[in-house]
Amino acid sequence: MLKIWGRPNSTNVKKALWAAAELDLEYEHIIAGGAHGIVDTPEFRALNPNGLVPVIEDDGFILWESNAIARYLAAKYGVGKLWIDDAARRADAEKWMDWASTTLASPFVDIIWHTVRLPEDKRDPAIKARGVTAFAKALEVPEKALSGQPWLSGAEFGIGDIPLGVFVYAWMELPIDRPEFPHLTAWYKRLQERPAYARSVMTPLT
Ligand SMILES: N[C@@H](CCC(=O)N[C@@H](CS)C(=O)NCC(=O)O)C(=O)O
């Protein structure tokens, strides 16, 4: 059976859990990382030398990196579902996965650590404000894209929606200022109607 290592409050772990849930896959979930430890053990380092979650094992195949995991699960179990056969359409969707990691991850860390993760006396409002501004500015790009299509993956929901869907849940939940993004908000409402999203992503952030 598929195994997924990672604490369920991690943004990157949520991508793997959500992809598996969308595909109705049964899996064993090993809670690891943060206060749960495990990631520094030699056994875990043999799975992922980076000592980070998520990691999966599927029929003896070990994989780390959350976007690669979502792509792998979609390609193996989601043909005609999460996976898009046409190379151009798939690349058009997948670019959002890379975009989310390269553009949003850094401001997201500033926001989440300085809003809820660090002890209150260690939180720096200036770092939080820097993250909030940069994150909102970046979201202007998917806001525009979603004015012309229902999903980042195109006409149908797909892997391109997964990373941003996880980030946006936290962004909507955290006590921060948010500009109005009507198309992004409509997309977020559509995500919330998906049982797999509710089960895997709409869970505590701390
Ligand atoms: N690029 C990696 C980043 C993985 C990562 O940074 N994971 C964090 C959780 S979001 C982690 O393992 N932190 C250490 C821990 O939880 O102990 C991915 O997308 O999978």
The ligand as an SDF file (V2000), in Angstrom:
LIG
                    3D

 20 19  0  0  0  0  0  0  0  0999 V2000
   10.7170   21.4300   -1.7120 N   0  0  0  0  0  0  0  0  0  0  0  0
   10.2560   20.4980   -0.7030 C   0  0  0  0  0  0  0  0  0  0  0  0
   10.1730   21.2390    0.6150 C   0  0  0  0  0  0  0  0  0  0  0  0
    9.8010   20.3020    1.7530 C   0  0  0  0  0  0  0  0  0  0  0  0
    9.7560   21.0470    3.0760 C   0  0  0  0  0  0  0  0  0  0  0  0
   10.3130   22.1530    3.2440 O   0  0  0  0  0  0  0  0  0  0  0  0
    9.0720   20.4320    4.0280 N   0  0  0  0  0  0  0  0  0  0  0  0
    8.9410   21.0210    5.3420 C   0  0  0  0  0  0  0  0  0  0  0  0
    7.4820   21.0190    5.7710 C   0  0  0  0  0  0  0  0  0  0  0  0
    6.5030   22.0920    4.7380 S   0  0  0  0  0  0  0  0  0  0  0  0
    9.7140   20.1660    6.3420 C   0  0  0  0  0  0  0  0  0  0  0  0
    9.8920   18.9880    6.1540 O   0  0  0  0  0  0  0  0  0  0  0  0
   10.1630   20.7930    7.4320 N   0  0  0  0  0  0  0  0  0  0  0  0
   10.8340   20.0870    8.4840 C   0  0  0  0  0  0  0  0  0  0  0  0
    9.9020   19.3770    9.4010 C   0  0  0  0  0  0  0  0  0  0  0  0
    8.6750   19.4500    9.2610 O   0  0  0  0  0  0  0  0  0  0  0  0
   10.4260   18.7400   10.3420 O   0  0  0  0  0  0  0  0  0  0  0  0
    8.8910   19.9240   -1.1210 C   0  0  0  0  0  0  0  0  0  0  0  0
    8.1620   20.6230   -1.8510 O   0  0  0  0  0  0  0  0  0  0  0  0
    8.5610   18.7920   -0.7470 O   0  0  0  0  0  0  0  0  0  0  0  0
  1  2  1  0
  2  3  1  0
  2 18  1  0
  3  4  1  0
  4  5  1  0
  5  6  2  0
  5  7  1  0
  7  8  1  0
  8  9  1  0
  8 11  1  0
  9 10  1  0
 11 12  2  0
 11 13  1  0
 13 14  1  0
 14 15  1  0
 15 16  2  0
 15 17  1  0
 18 19  2  0
 18 20  1  0
M  END
$$$$
